[in-house]
Amino acid sequence: MVERISGTMSRLEQAHHALVTRLAALRVPRIVGEPDGADIRTLADHMIEVADGVDAYMEAIGRELAANAPCSVDDALFSRPLFAAIDGNALFEAHRIADRLDADRDDLAPPARTRAGWR
C-alpha cells in the first residue's frame, strides 16, 4: 500500500525527490594540478556525502518494503548500506592513497634547516 502525502507524492516519491535534490546540490570535487593528500581526502568526504544521500533513500525503500511485506523485514539491512559497503574498503583505499601522497611529499621536501634558512 503506497501512502500518499503532500499532494500526490508518496513517502517513497518524496524520498526519491530528496535524494535527487541532495545529489544535485553536492559540490563535485575537482583536483587541479598534482594531487595531495587533502585532495584525496576531499574525494573520500564526497563518497560519504553521496552515501549519506543514497542511504537515506535506501532507508525509505526499507520502510516501504516493511509497510507492504506479508512478514517482518529486517530494517537493519536498510540502515546505511552504502556507507557500510564503502567504509573500510573504498574509504580505506582513499585514505591510504592520501597518506602515501603526504609521505611522498614529505620525502621530497628539503630538510627543515634548509627551509628555515639555517646553515
N, C-alpha and C positions, 0 to 999 in steps of 0.2 A: 504494500500500500504506500504510494507516494504521497507524502503530506505536502500540501500546497500552502505556502505562507507568502506574505508580502506580495500581493497581486497574484501573478500566475507562476512565479518561480517556486519550485520545491526547495527544501533544505539542501538537497544534493546539488541542484542547479545553482543555488546561491553559493555553495562551497566551491563549485567549479568556477563561477564568475570571480570569486575572491582569489582563487589560485591564479587564474589568467591575469587578473589585475596586479596581483602581487609580483608575479614573474615579470610582467611587462615593466614594472616600476624599478626593477633591480638595475643597478648600475653594473654594466659588464666590465670586468677588469681588463685593462689594456697594458701590456708590457711594452715599453718603448726602450729601444737600445738593449744593452746587455742586462739580463735579469739579475736581481739579487735575491737574497732570502726573503726580504719584505714583499717583493713582487709575488713570489710563490706562496707566501702565507696569505696574501690577499686572494689568490685563487682558492686556497683552502677555505677561507672565510666565505667566499662566493658559493662554494659547494654546499656549505652549511646553510646559507640563505636559501638556496634552491631546495635543498632537502626539507627545510622547515616549511616552505610553501606546499610542496608535494605531500609531505606528511600530514599536514592539516587536512588536505583533501582526502588522503587515504583514510584518515580517522572518520571523516564524514561518510565515506563509502562503507566503512565498517559499521557505522551506526545504521545506515540504510539497509545493509545486509541483515543486521540483527533485528531491525524492525519488520523485516519481511521473511525471515527464516522460520521454518517449522520446528526448529530446535535451537538450542543455545549456541551462541557464537563466542569464540574466544577473542574478546576485544583486545587483549594484549597483543595479538598478532597484527593489529592495525595501529598500534601505538609507535610512532616514529620509525616505520620500517625502512625508509630510505636512509635516514641518519644511521640506523643500526647497520645497514649494509656498507656505508662508506667509512664509518668510524673504525679505526684500526686497519683499514685497507687503503682506500684512495686518500683519505686524510693523512694516514701514517706516511704514505709514499710522498705526498706533497711536502710534509714537514721534513722528511728525510732529505729530499732534494734541497729544500730551503737551507737546512743545516749544512749540507755539502757545499752549496754556493757560498754561504757565510765563511766556512772553513777555508775554502779555496781562496776567497778574497783576503782573508787574514794571512794566509801563507804568502800571498803576493805583496802584501803591504810592507813598506820599509820598516826597519826596526824603530821602536818608539823614540830612541835617542836621536836618530837621523831626522825623523819628522819634527821633533821639537827644536831642532837646530843645535843640539849638543854635539860636541866633537870629542 
